[in-house]
Amino acid sequence: MAAALRSRTSRGGVVLAGAAGVGKTRLAREALQRAAPQGTEIRWAYGTASARSTPLGAFEGLLGDLGNDPNQIISHAVETLGSMSGPRPLIAIDDAHELDKLSALVVHNLVVRRAAIVLITLRSGERAPDAVTALWKDEHLPRLELQALSAAETTTLLEQVLDAPVDSMGADRLWSLSQGNLLFLRHLVDAELRSGRLRNVAGLWQWPETPELSAELAELVRNTMGELTESVRDVLDLLALGEPLALDALGSLTEPGAIEDAEQRGLVRIVGEPRLAARLAHPLYGEVRRTEIGRVRARRLRGLIATALASDDSPAEHLRRAVLALESDLRPDPNHFLAAARQAVALFDLSLGERLARAAAEAGGGFEARLTQAFALSWLSRGDEAEDILAGLSGSAPDDKAWALVTGGRLGNLFWTLRRTDDAERLLAETLEQTAGPTRSYFVAFRVVFDGCLGRPRQAVDVGLTLLDQPGLPSHVILLAASGVAAGGAVLGQAALVNKVAARGYEAAAQATEGGIPRFGLADWHIVALRLSGDVRGAEEVARQVRQATVDILGPAQLMGLVLLGQAELARGRVRTAERWLREAWAGLRHSGHEFLFQCRMHLTQALALRGDVVAARSLLRDLEADRHPAFTLMEPEFALARAWVVASEGATSEAVAAAHAAADLAATRSSPAYEVLALQTALELGDHTVGGRLADLARMVEGPRAPTAARQADAMAACDADGLLAASDQWQEIGDQLAAADAAALATRAFNSQGRRGSAWAATTKAQRLAEACEGAMTPALKALARPLPLTEREREIVSLAARGLSNREIAERLLVSVRTVEGHLYRAGNKLGVSDRSELKPILEGRAVE
């Protein structure tokens, strides 16, 4: 804005227009301060509704005595204002749409005569005096239209002001409420900070609640709405409780002409084609009206809206009517509430589904209502409440199918939510012994998914495929069996099989009554299979589809979607993006005991370690070690790899390599060759070049490009084949694994330098640095060495890194399994090479800072 003002000073200034509260005046002040020459005085005039009836009221206190000749007043005013400061003073006119006619003529003459540089602010959509309008219509001044902030701009501003990331749902809701209006946004944020509802949780600002408007903000919104007639107030109140409302439905509840009056005043807007509907012109209008409606009136109005919508039986309106009826004066309808509860659960809105199911049960909905409530409670991580309900229902099931659903609910609740995997396995074994007929397939599907999760992949795949070959299976059985097969197939390296069964599972999930939430488990294993095989772009696509389906839903479903997206972004090498999504999920899940918390912590630990946040990564690793979910035994090798990256981030690369090999050994004993590939690739990235033979063997067992690409890189590393390493970097880049590509290019740089091929080394360095930027600051040992080259051997660098972190010589020796004398010798030689004698000087050298 300041640059725009400076570039147009020869034309006399700028007109800055925008809606109320978008920040026109603040921007004008900042622009004038930056554009004004040193020592120049800036004079402000203000248009106000109260001063509009007073001639020259905007310039009160600036003009002095102008004489009594009305024909000379304007000229005298212009001369007085134009001679205030320097040859061409700066004058700002705020809210010029409120100027009286004489003040408007003065402003017009100031500009036309070039007596001053004038910056004018006015409100868009308001009628301004003709003399002001003529300034841009006759091209005396340019008019700049200031828009409200977009959602992305609002998030950026919030994070700059709060100095930390803001969770995506909270940022979106703050934007939705403020509509990018800076004045409203500032009042909202200030009030929510004071109340403690907007709070920093684990380094992430969260806003999980509806706002309590401050008195100042409520008054601003009331002033914007103006005085309300009774009929217009009715329109706003109905929309505040039930928007959007079709015009015919709203019209049946209000006086004739009331909607038209509200629209003409800019309080409502009409949307939709071909069927028109009304919405409030600004979300804060609804917030203010809801605080003033009163509980009894609100219940009555919700009942009226629900009744008016009864003729529309579309799924969306069916659910909305149930929500309205839930808090209305209408007689509860258990069937309506139950159907709506199932619909809410299918849409992943578990909290609403539980509320509606509970209301259905309390209204006499019986067995099915309580069963739906129990499923919702379990998925909300309220496992004890769910178990109480399910145990009570077990003896009152009306038929075998209902009994099977109750028992299945208990199995899932015990296994995942309550973490009582042994109890779940015992219950499953007893049930399989006692069950025959059509319901048995349901429990066989549980056997498949339990085997998959507990690290029995071959059994899960064999039994699962046999089960899926049976005709006429119910959709919930197909979904469970597909999830178990996907888990087993993922670690066995059978990506094509997983893709096939996942497609069938997703189709079944769309048909299953309670299929929405179990779909996340299937998607999780599908993503694991894709990234282990090397199809990281495919993993990202699956994760984005899940995220898209859950982005607007507050609760576990959204958080699970974030975990999947963070996992996929980490596989792509985008560590800061991964950390952002995983940290947001962790902040929401950390106190819930949710089964996805284990995966979230595991991936977040690795992201933090790769980014170099050593303290946070180590702290999270301790949490992981103390609280591992027993239902995810199959993922233990990946947990071991998270530990390897934490150790590497601390500088103990040889220990990290050993941890990666331990992960590979664990994967081998668990019949998980795909995880073994990932573990040996990790060892490669940590500097081990001895794994080529085993990777070549695994490439014949595991589908996808990861294993053969890692094997070729290992061979190139062992042979110090710089060209081969650069070719491996190209292959990793083609796969989409940017971090592996950057690491291989960094290793190629070292190999080229050892061969004296300086030009090729520079080319490899350039490529590694470019790829490292795409990885958002991720660091492997090779990338660290490239970023901060030092004349040290790998062992010297490792010991120096540990010493720089404050470890004593004895602690280093114990950690690396060497003698104290060996540590002392390496530190002595490293000190000579680096020209330092004090270990306190090692840390700044490693970080690329000057030594004081």
N, C-alpha and C positions, 0 to 999 in steps of 0.2 A: 504493500500500500504506500509506504514512504517513497519507494522508487517510482511508483505510478504518479504520485503527487509531484515529485521532482521533475519527472519527464514531461509533465503537462503544465508547468508553471507559466509558460508563455501564454497559455490560454486562460489563465486566471484561477485555476483550482480544479476541484473534483466534486461531483455529487455522489455520495455514498448512500445507497438505498438498501433496505432489507426489512424483514419482519421484525416485530417487537422482540427484543431480547436476544437477537443473534449476535450482538457485540459490536454494533455500529459505532457507538460513542467511544468504547474502549479502543477499538481499532483506529478511530480518528485521532485520539489523543496520542497513541503510540506513533502513528504516521507523522503527525505534526512535530512531535519531539525529535524525530529522526530527520525530518526534511528541513526543519528550521535552521538557518545559519546561527552560529554561535552568538549568544547574546540577544537574539531576536525575541521580542515579547509576543506571546500568542494571546489574543483576546477571544473570549467565548461569549456568544449570545445564545439565548435559549428560547425556543418557541414553546409555549405552554397553553393549555386550554384556558386557564384563568387569565392570562395576559393577552389573549387573542382579542378581547374587547377593548383593549387600551392601545391607541395609536403609538407606534414605536415601543410597545411594551417589552419586546424581546431585547432591546438595547438599553434597558433601564440601568443607570449608573455608568454608562459609557459615553454619553453624548454631551452632557452639560446643557448650557443654555443655547438653544438654536434660533432664538428670536421669535417674533410673532407673525412673520410673513409666511402664510401657508405655501406660497409659491416657491419659497426659498428653503423650506425645511429639509427637503430631500437632499438638495445640493449641499447645504450646510452639514447635514449628517454624514454624507459621503466624504466631504472634505475633512471633517473631524476624525472619522474612522481611518481614513487613508493617510493621515499624518501622524498616527500614534507612535509608530516605531519604525525608523529607517525609511528608505525610499519606497518599499512595498511591503507593508505589514501583513502578517498572517492572521486571518480572522476565521473562526469556526462558528458555524450556525447549527446548533443541535435541534433536531425535531422541527425542521423547516416547514413541515406540513401544518404546524400549529401557528405559523406566523400570522399576525394581522396584516392587512393589505399594505399599510404604509411601511412597515418593516420589510415586507417582501419587495417593495419597490426600491428600498434602500439597498437590499442585497443585490437586486438585479443591476442597479447602477454601479455598485462596487465592482461587479464583474465586468460589465460592458465597458466601463471607463478604465478598467485595469488599475483601479485605485488600490486594490489589495488582492492578495492571493486568498481565495475563499474556499474552505472545505465545508460542504453542506451535508448533513445527515437527514434523512427523512424515512418515514415508514412506508414500505411498499403496500399498495392497495388503498392508501388513504388519499383523499383529494387534497392537493396542495394548491396554494394561491397561483393564479395564472402567471404572475411575474416570476415565480420560482420554476414552474413547469417550463416556461419559455427558455430557461437557461440551457436545458439539454435538448429541447425540441428544436431550438434555433441554433444548436451546436456551439453555444458559447462555452459550455462545460461538458466534459464527458460524464456519463452516468455509469457507475459501477454497481452491479447488483450483488449484494453480499448474501450468500446462501447459508442455510443452516448446515451444521456439520453432518457428514455422512456417518454411518455406523463405524466404518474403519477409522475415520478421523476422530470420532468420539473416543474410541478405544485408545488410540495413540495419545490423545490429550490426557485422558485419565491416567494412563501409565506414566506419563511425564510428570503430572502433578503429584501422584501418589508414590512415585519412585519405585514401582514394583509392578509386575504383571497383574492384570485383572482377569478373573475367570471369564470365559467367553459368554456364558449365560448371563452373568451379572452385568457385564458391559453391554450386551445386547438389550437387556431390560432397561438399563439406565438410558440408553439411546432411544428405545421405544417410548419411554415415558417423557423424555425431554424433547424428542424429535429433533435433536441436534441444536436446540435453543440454548445458547451459552448461559443466559441468565437463569433459566429454569434448572439447567444441569448443575450450575454452581450451588444453587440453594439446595438441590436434592443431595448432592455429595456432602456438603457441609453438615446438613441435618443428620444424614445417615452415619457420618463419622462421629458426630457428637453422641448419637444414641448407641453406638457400638454395633449397629446392625451391619454396617460396612466395615469389615474387619480383616486383618491380615492373618491368614492361616498358612503356616509353613512357607512363608515367602510369597504368598499369592493372595491378592485381595479378593474376598468373596462377599457377595451380597445375595443371600439366599431368601430374603423375606420381601414382602410387599412394603412399600414405604409408609412412614408416618409423616405426613407433610408438616413442615415447620409452619408456624403462624405467618412468617414473612412470605413464604412461597404460596401458601393458601391464599393470602391476601392479594398477591400479584396475579394469581390465576383468576380470582374473583373480579379483580379490576379489569382483566382482559375480557372476561365474559360480560361484564356490565350488569345492570339491573335486569332481573328476569321476571317476566310476567308469569302468572300461574300456569298458563297453557304451555309456554316455552319451557318452563321448569319441568313440567310433566314429561315433555319430550326428552329433555336431557336426563332425567332420572331413569326413565325406561331404558334409554340407551346405555346409561352408566351401569345398569344391572344386566343387560342382555344384548349388547351390540355384537354384531350387526343385526338389524331387524329389517325384514322386508317392508317396503313402504305400505303395502296393504295391511300387514299385521300391525305396524306401528300406528297407522291411521285409524284402525279400529279401536285403539286404546286412547286416542287423544282427540282434542277438539279440532274441528275443521280449520284449516289455515295455520295451525300451530307448527307443523313441520316446515311449511313454507317460510314462516316468520323466522324460525330458528336457522334455516339455511341462509336466508337473506342477511342475517346478522353474523354469519360466519361461524356459527356455533356447531353446526352439523354439516356433513358433506354427503352427497348422494353418490353411490358407487354401484358398479355392476351393470352388466348387459347380458341378456335382454331384461332380466328381472332386477329391478332397482331395489337397493337397500340403503339404509341410513346408518352412518357412523358418526361418532363425535369428531369434531374438527381437530381436537387435540386430546391425547390420552389423559392429561392432567385435569381436564374438565371432569372426567369420570371419577378420578381420585377425590377431587374436592366434593363433588355431589354425593358420593357414597358416604363421606364422613358426616353429611348433613341430612341425609334422608330419614334416619331413624329406623330402628330395628323392626317395629311393627309395620310401618309403611313399606319397608323393603320387602318383608315377607309377603305382603299383599300384592305388591307390584310383580314380584317374581312369579307368584301364582297366576296373575293375569297374563304375563308373557308366556308362561308354559301352556296355558289354556289356548292362547291365540295361535301358538305354533303347533297345536295338536293335529291339524290337518296335513301337516308336512311330515311324512313318515320316513324321510331319507335318513340314512345312518347318522349323519352329522347332527341333524336336528333332533333325532331320537336321543342321542347322548346329551345334547344341550338341554333338552327339556327335562331330562332326569336330574341334571345338575341344578337347574333352576328349582325344580320341585323339591329337591333335597332340603332347601332352606326357605321353603315357602309355607303358606298356610293351607296348602292342598293336602288332602288325605293321602298318606303314603301308599304307593302301589308296588308291592314286592316284586311282581313280575317285571314291571318296567325297570326298577332299580337293578334287578339281577341281569337283565339283558344289557343294560347300559354298563354295568360293572364288567361284564365279559368283553364288551366293546372297548372299554378303557384299557383293560389289560392287553388286549390285542394291539392297541396303539401304544403300548409300553408305558402308559401313565398308571403306574402301579399304586401310587398313593390315592389317586381318585378311584381306581378300581376297588381298593380295599374299603374306602369310605362308602361307596355305593353298595358293595356286597354286604358290609356290616348293616347298612340301613335296610337292605332287603331282608337280612336275617332277623333283624329286630321287628320288622313289619310282618313277619310270619313266612318268610321265604323258604325256611326249612333246610333240608339237607344240601341242596345244590348251592344255595346262597352261602352256607357255611364252608362248603368245599372251595368255592371260588375265593372266599375271603382267606382261607388257609393258604392257597397257592400264592395269593398276592402278598400275604405276610411273610412267607418263606422267601420270596424273591426280594422283599424289602429288608432282608437280613434280620427279621424278627422271628427267628426259628423256634424259640421256646413257645411263643404264642401260637405259632402254626402247629407245633407238635401237640399242644393241648387240645386244639380243635380236632386235628386229624385222629388222635387217639380216641377221642369221644365219638367220632363218626364211624370208627372202624366196625363197631358192633351194630350200627343202625343203617348200614347200606341197604338200599331196597333190592339190589340185584348184584350179580357177579361183576358186571361191568362197573357199577358204582364202587363196589368194594375194591376192585383193581385200581381204580383212580385214586382212592383214598390211600391204599398201600403204596402205590407209586409216588404219591405226594410225600408220604413218610420217608420212603427210600431217598428221594432227592433231598429232602430237608435234612435228614440225618447225615447224608454223605457230604453235601456241599455247604449248606448253611450252618449246621451245628458242628461240622468237622468230626463227627463220630463215625468214621469210616468203618471201624470194626463192627459197631452195632448195625450199620447199614448192610454190611456183608452178611452178618448172621441173619438178619431179617430176610434178606434176599434168598439165602440158602434155604431157610425154613419155608418161604413162600413157594419157591420152585419145587420143593418136595411135595407140597400139598396141592399144587395147582395143575390142572389139565384143561383141555379145551381151548376155546378162542382166546381167553385172557392170558394164557401162558406166554404167548409171543411178546407181550408187553414186558414181562419180567425177564425173558431172555434178552430183550433189548437192553434192559438195565445191566444184565450180566456183561454184555458187550461193552457198554460205556464204562462200567466200573473197571473191567480188564484194561481198557485203553488208558484210563487215567492213572491206574495204579502200576503201570509199567509192565503190562503183559501184552505187548502189541501184536504178536503173531496170533495169540488166542483171540484177541479182539477182532482182528481182520477175518480169520477163518470162520468163527462163529457168526460174526456179523454178516458176512457175505452169504452164508448159508441161510440165515434168517431173511435177508432181503430178497432172496430168490423165491420166497414163498408168495403166492398170489393173495390178493385181497387184504393186505396188511392195513390196519388203521394208520392215519397220518402221524399220530403221536408216536407210534411204534417205529415207523420209518425214520422219523426225525432222530429219535434216540439211537437207533442202530447206526444211522449214517454218522452221527457224532462219534460213536465209539470206533467205527471203521476209520474215520478221518484221523482220529488221534493215533491209532496204531499205524495207519498207512503213512502218516506224516513222518514219524521217526524211523520207519522202515525204509523210507526213501521212495515211496510209491506215489509220486505226485499225480500221475495220470489217474490212478484209481481214486485218489482223494478228490480230484476235480469232478469225477463222475458221480461219486456218492454225495458230494456236497451239493451238486445241482439237484439231485433227487431229494436231498434233505431240505433245501430251501423251498422247493415246491411243496413238500409236505408241511413245512412250517406255516406257509400261507393258508393252508386248509385246516390246520389243527386249532381247536378252540383255545387251548393254552399254549400254542406253538411259538408265540412271539419271543418270550424270554429264552427258552431253550435254544433258539436259533443263534444266540450269541455264543454259546459254547461251540456249536458247529463252526461258526465263522472264525472263532479263535483258532481251532485246530486246522481249519482250511488255510488261514494265514501262516501258521507255523509250517505247514507242509510246503507252501509256495516259497517262503523265504529260505527254508532249509534246502530246497532243491535249487535255488538260485533265481527263481522267478519273482524278484522283489517288486517289479512293477505290477505284476498280478496281485501280489499281497497288498500293495497300496490301493489298488482298485477295489478289492473286496472291503478293505477297511473304510474307504471313502463312501461306499454304498451304505454301510452300516451307520456311519456318522451322519450321512444325509437323512436317514430315517429317524434319527434320535436327536437332532440338533436343537429342536425346540421344546424338548421334554425335560423338565427338571426332575432329577432323581437317578436311581441306579442305571436305568437304560442309557441315559446320556453319558454317564461316567464309564460304563462298559465300552461304549462306542469310542470314547477318548482313549481308553487303554489300547484298544485294537489299532486306532490310528497312530498312537505313539509308537507302538511296536513296529508298525509298517514304516514309519518315518525313520526310525532308528536303523532298520534294515537298509534303507536307502542311503544312510550316512548323514542325514540332516539332524545333527544332535541337538541343536538349540530348539528346533521345531518339535522334535520328539520330547525333549525335556518340558517344553511348554505344556503340551497336551497331557503328558504323564503326571506332571506336578499338579495340574488342575484336577485330574482324576484322583490322585493320591490325597489331596486336601479334602475331597468329598468322601472318600472311602475309608480314610485312615482309622476312624473310630467306629466303623460299622461292622467289622468282621466279615465283610463281603468276600466271596470266593475269588473275585477278580483282584483283590488287594495284593495277593501274592505275586501275580504276573506284573501288576503295576509297579510294585517295589523293585522287582527283579530288573525290569527294563529301565526304570528310572535310575537305579544304581549304576547300571552300565553307562547310561547317557551322561550322568554326572562325572563318572570316572573318565570317560573319553574327553569330556570338556575340560578336565583338569580341576574340578571342584573336589579336591581330595578329602577334605574334612566332611563335607556333606555325604559323599559317596561311602566313606567308611562308616559313618553313623547309620546310614540306611542299610548297609550290609549287616551291621550288628542286629538291626531290627529283623532283617530277613532270617538270620541264623537263629534268632530266638523265637520266631513265629512263622514257621513254614507250614503251609496248608497241606495236611496229609492226603488230600484228594488229588494232588498234582505231582505224584511221584515220578511220572513220566518226564517232567520238566527238570528233574534234578541236575542233569548235565548242564543245562542252561544256567541254573543257579551257580554252579561251579565256575562257569565262564564269567559271570558277573563278578565273582570274587577275583578271578584272574585279572580282569581289567582294573579293579580297585587297587590290587597290589602293584600293577604296572604303573598306575597313576602316581603311586607313592615312590616310584623309582626303582623298585626291586624287580627288575626284569627277569632275572633268572628264576626267582620264586614264582613270578607270573607265568613263565613258560611251564614250570612244574605243575602249576595249578591247571593250566590248559591241558596238559597231558593227563592229569588226574581226571578231568572232565571227559577226555576221550576214552580213558580206561573204563570209567563208569558207564559211558554210553555203550561200549563194547559188551560189557557184562549184562546190560539191560536189553540187548538186541535192538539197539537204536543206531544203526550205521549213519543215518542222516545227521544226527547230533554229533557223531564221531567226526564226520567231515567238518562241521562247523568248529568243533574244538581244535582240530588239527590246523584248520585255516587260521584260527586265532593264534595258535602257536607260531605259525608263519609270520603273522603281523607283529608278534612280539620278538621276532628275530631268530626263530629256530628254523634251520634249513635241512633237518634230518628226517622229515616226515613224508618225503616224496613217494617212497615205495608203498607205504600204507595207503596214502591218498590214491595212488594208481589202482590199488586193489579195490578200494571203496568206490572208485569211479565206475567199476564194472557191476557194482551192487546197487548204487543209488542213482535214481533218475535226476536229470536236470544238469545245467551247466556248471554248478558250483564245484562239484568234486573234480571234474577234469581240469577246470581252470586253476584250481588250487594246486593240483598235482603238477601242472606245467610250471607254475610259479615256483614251487618247491624245487623242481629240477633246475630251473634257471638260477635260483639262489645258491644251490649247492655247487653249481659250475661257475658261479660269478659271471653268468651270461647276461650282460647288460641289455642286449637287444631282446633276449627272451623275457626279461623282466618288464621291459617297455611294452612288449607284445601282450604280456599278461595284464598290464594296466589297461590296454585297449579292450581286452576281453571283459575285464571287470566293468569297465565303463559301459560296454554294450549291454551287459547284464543289468546294469542300473545300480550296482554296489559302488557308490562313489568313494567311500572310505577305503575299500580294498584297492580301488584304482589309484587313489592318491598315494597309498602306502607303497604299492608296487612301483610307481613312478619315482618315489623318494629312494627306494632301494636301487632302482636303476641309476639314479644320480650318483650314488656311492660307487656302484660298479664301474660306471663310465670314468669317474675320477681316478679310480685305481688303475685303469687302463690308459690314463693320460689322454682320453678323448674329451677335451674340454668343451668343444662345441656341442657334442651330444649331451654332455653333462648339463650344460646350461639349458638345452631344450627340455631335458627330462625335469630339471628343476622348475622351469616355467610351468610345465604341465602339472607337476605335483602341487605347486602353489595354487594354481587355478582350481584344481580339484579340491584342495584343502579348504579353499574359500567356500566352495559349494557345500562342504561338510560342516560349515558354520563353527569352525574353531576346534573340531575334533582332532585329537592328537594320539598317534601311535608312537612307539619309540623311534621309528625311522623318520616320521614327520617332525618330531621334536628335534632330532639331530639335524635335520635339514634347516629348520627354522633358527636353531642356535648351534651352529657347527663349532665344535671344540676339539682341540688336539688330544683327545683322550681315547683309550681303548674302551670297548663295551663294558668290561668289568670295572675299569676306573670310573667311567661315567655313572654306573650303577651305584658304586660305593659313595661317590661324591654326592649323588642325588639323595641318598639316605642320610648322609652327614648333614647336608643342607637343611633337611627336615628336622634336625635336632637330635637324631639318634646318636648315642655314644658308640665308641668303637666296639665295646663288648656287645651292645644291642645289635649292631650291624653284623658282627661275627655270628651271633646266635641265629639271626634271621637268614643269613646266607650260607650257614653251615660251613664256615671257614674259621681259621684261627684269628685271634686278635692281632697277632703279628702280621698276618697277611693283610688285614684291613689297614694297619698302620703303614705298611709298605706302599700300598696302592695310593693312600692319601698323600704320602710324602712325594711320590712321583707325580701325581696329579697336581699338587701344589706347585712343584717346580715348573711344570708345563704351563700352568695358568698364571704363574708369577704372584702367588699369594702364599701367606704363611699362617693366616688365621682362618679357621673353618667358618667363621661368621661372614667371610667374604664370598663363600661359595654360592649362597642363595642368590644374591644379585647377579652373579655371573651366569648361573643357569637360567635366570629369568630375562637375561639380556639387558640388565640395568647397570649403570655405572657403579663402581665400587667406591664407597666414600673413604 
